[in-house]
Amino acid sequence: MTAIRNLQVVLGAGPAGTALAVELARRGHPVRLVDRAGDGPAIEGVERSAADVSTEEGARSAADGAAVVYHCVNVGYHLQVEVMPRIQEAVLAASEAVGARLVVLDTLYPYGETRGAVMTENTPWNATTRKGRMRAELDARYLAAHKAGRLRVVLGRSADFVGPGVLNSTLGGAVFPAALTGGEVPALGDIDLPHSYTYIGDVAAGLATLGENPDGDGRVWHLPTAPALTTRQILGMIEEGAGRPLNIVAVGEPRPFGPFDEVFMAEYAEMFYQHTETQIVDSSAIGRAYGLVPNPLAATVDSTLAWYRELLAARSV
């Protein structure tokens, strides 16, 4: 591949990676979007490329010529503990080899159970689950690599995704289509507890901003996240936007529903505490540092409903 000055390489073409590639191109950067297949709808200003970044050779090929590499890769939920460390090793080595900064999309998992305390970037990492401990170990290695001077690294943590293009989320493909068609809308855990959700556009804006500002390297940032409401309040907003009553079904324990099958839910069981305690993300630090303001939840619900309406209409043709 030919090196391009200021090339931004996005690894992973799921909802976050795709939204990020669009945002980076909108900001005028040359962008390469990488996944295993290298196909998908054309995006103006974005080159699609195929590579297996779980291998050192694949990651090195994907990162060739990059000024900044964005790690937005995910794998099947039941494979994460086994595969994500291997991807980290390959991506770290590749980014270091090409001299690129590394921006990592991260989760709240390292914090573990917080007993409802507001999560800030200073919240202790007390994860006890397999996936939480794995994520904490990965994050410690990222920050250690930065501290050792191997390369420059920054982490952006997000709450549960919501927004156009987001399917595999607890506020995604199991909720919005059912809300629009009168189907069963699952309500996980205690929906009267506040629960933070991060708009996928804010994930993209936050990561792109971290990619443009190396002064933020060497630490964890919370990506812009709107003030938390209860899940019941958000379902009420969805009901109003859908224009019909929601058929809410309580899911008080991990069991298969919608797009989440038995394999997924068996793995998700250890993380179900996220729906039985308050989860509030404070993202004010990135707002103060870079002026990022999260999308209001009402606007997020409206744009997500509009996207799902289009999706359902296309499927019915």
N, C-alpha and C positions, 0 to 999 in steps of 0.2 A: 504494500500500500504506500501511496505517496504522502509524505508528511505535509500537513497543512498548518500554517501558523495559527495558534490559538484554538486548535481543534478540541472540541468537547466530545468525549466518548462516553455514551450512556450504555451501561451494561444492564440488560434486562428490558424487555419490551412489554411488560405488563402495564397496568393502569398508571403506576407511578413513573416508570421509565418513559412511557409514551408521552405522558403529560409533561414531563421534564424536557424531553427532546423538543416538543412543540414550543415550550417556554424559552428554551435556549435559542432556538432558531428565531423566535419573535424578537429576542434581544440582539439579534444580528450575529450570533456566533455560528461558525461552521460546526455541524453536528453529525456524528456517526452513532446510529442506534443499533445495538448488537443483541441478537439472541441466537438460539440454535438454528432457527430456520432462515432468518434473514429476509423474510417476506412480510406481507401485510400491506395495508393501504398506503399509498404514497403520501408523504408529509412534506410540504414545501420547505426546502432548505435543509432537509435531513436525508443523509445517505444511510440506507439500511445495509447491514452486514451480518453474515452468519459466522458464529464461532462457539465452541464449547469452552466456556471460561472456567470450568471445573478442572481443566488441564492447564499446565504451565504453558504449553505451546499455543493452545487456543486463546488464553488470556493475553499472551504476549502479542499475538497477531491482532487481537481486538484493540489493544491499547496503543498500537504502533502510531507514532506521530502525535500522541495526545498531549495537550497542555494540562488538561484536567480529566480525570476518570471519575465517573459517578457509578457507584456500585448499588444498583437497584435490583439485583438478581434475587429471585426467590425460587424455591423448589417445593414439590409436594410436601404437605405438612408432615406426613409420616416419615419423610426422608431428611428433614432438616437437621436433626442432631448428627446424623452421619455425614451429610453432604456439605452443609454450610461451612464447616471448618476447612474442608478441602478447597472450596471456592475462595475462601479468604486467603489461604496460602498462595494460590495461583494469582489472585488479583493483586495482592501486596507485592509479590515478586515482579509481576509485569509492570505495575505502576512505577516501582523503584527502577526497573531496568530502563524504562523510557524517560525517566525524569519527570513524571507527571505528578501533580497533586491528586490526592484521593479524597473524594467526598462520599460518605457512606450513609445510605438510608437505613435508619435504625428503628427499633421498637421500644416499647416501654417494659418489655419483659425483664430486663436486668433488675428493676426495682423490686419485683416480687410483690407480695401483699403489703399494702401500706396502711391498712386499717382506716382508709378514708382520708389520710393526710394528703394535702395538695402536693402534687409532684412538681418539683423544680429541678434544675440541673444539679442541685446540691443534695438531692434526695439520696440516701444510702442505697447501694446495690445489695439487696437482701434476698435475691431470688432463691427459692428452694426447689423449684420444678426442674425437670431435665432440660426443657427448652430455655427456661429463664437462666439457668446456670451456664448453658452453652452460649447464649447471647452475651452474658456478662464476661465470659472468658474471651470471646471474640473481641469485644470492645476493649478489654484490657490490653489485648495484643495490638490492636490498632493504635491505641494511645502510646503503648510502649515503643512501637516502631517509629512513631513521630518523635518521641522524646529521645530516642537513640540516634536520631538524625538520618534514618534510612530514607525517609520521604516525609512530605507534609500531608497530614491527615486531619480531617474534621468529620464529626458525626452529627447527623440531624435526626432526632427522634420524633416519631409521629404517634398519635393515638390511632384508633381504628379509622380506616379510610371511609369516606363517603363522597359521592359525587358522580358525575357522568363517567361512564366506562368502568365503574367499580362494581364488580359482580360478587367476588368471593370475600364479602365482608358481612359482619352481623347487621349492618345497615346497607345492604346491597341487594343482590339478586333474589334473596329469600323474602324481601320486604316490599320493594317498590312494585314489581309486577303484580303481586298479590293485592296490594293496596289499590291498584288501578283496575283489577279485574274481579274483585270480590272474593279472592282466595283467602286462605288462612295466612295471617301475618304472625310469624313467631315473635314472642316477647321473651328474651332470655333473662333468667334470673329475676332480680328485683328491679322492675322498670321505674320505680319511684325514687331510685337513687340517682344523683347527678352522674353523668357519664360523658366524658369528652370524646368528640369525633373530629377528625381533621379533614377538611375539604381537600380533595385531590389536587385542585389548583393551587392551594396554599402549600402543599407538599412540594410541588414543582417550583413555585416561586421561592420557597425557603431554600431548597437545595441549590437552585441557580444562583441565588444571592450568596450563599456560602462559597460556591465555586468562583464567584467574582471577587471575593474579599478574603485574601489570604491572612489578613490580620486576625481572623476568627479561628485559625487552625489550632490543632492540638487540644481540642476540648469537645464536649458534647453540647449541642444546642437543641432546644425544643422548637420544632417547626411551628409556624403560626397556627394557632388553634383557637377557635371561637370560645367564649365563656361557656362553661358546661351548663346544660339543662338536663332535666331528667329524661330518660328515654321515653317515658309516657308523654312528656311535653312535645318531644320531637315527633312521636307518632301522631299526636294531635295536629301538628303542623302538616304532616303528610296527609292525614285524613281531610283536612280543609282543602289542601291543594288538589287532592284526588277527586274531591266533590262527591264522596260517598263514604258511609261508615266503614271503619276497618273491622274485619273479622279477626280480632286478636286472640291468639292461642298461647297460653302460658307454657313456657319451656323452663321448668324449674330445675332441671338436671340435664346433663349433656346426653342428648339423644339425636339421632339423624333427623334432619329437616331440610326442605328445599334442596339447594345445591350441595349441602353438607352430608355426605354419606357416613356409613358406619365406621369406615376406616378413619376418616377425618375426625369424627366426634370422639372416637376412642383415644386419639392423640390429643384432642382439645380438652379432654376431661380435666387434666391437671391445671389448665389455664382458666377454668370456669369461674374461679374466684373473681375474675375481672367483672363478672356480672352479679356478684353477691356482696360487693363492697363499693363504696363511692370511688370513682376514678376521675380526678380532676387534674388536668394538665395546665400548668402555668407557663405560657410562652412569652411572657412579657420581656424577657432578656433579649430575644432576637428583635423584638419590636423597638426596644430602646436603642439597640446597637445599629440597626439598619432600616428602621422606619417601616417595617412590615406590619400590616394590619390584616388580621384574618377576615375571610369572607363571612358575613353574617349568616347564621344558621338558616334563617328564613330564605335568603337568596340561594343558599346551597340546596335546600329542599326543593325550591322551585326549579332550578336548573337540572337537578337530578330527576325529578318527575318528568320534565320535558324530554330528557334523553331517553328515559325508559318508555315513554309514549312512542317515540320514534322507533325504538327497538322492537316493541310489540307490533307496531304497524308494519314494519318491514318483514317480520316473521309471519304475519298473516297473509302476505301477498302470495 
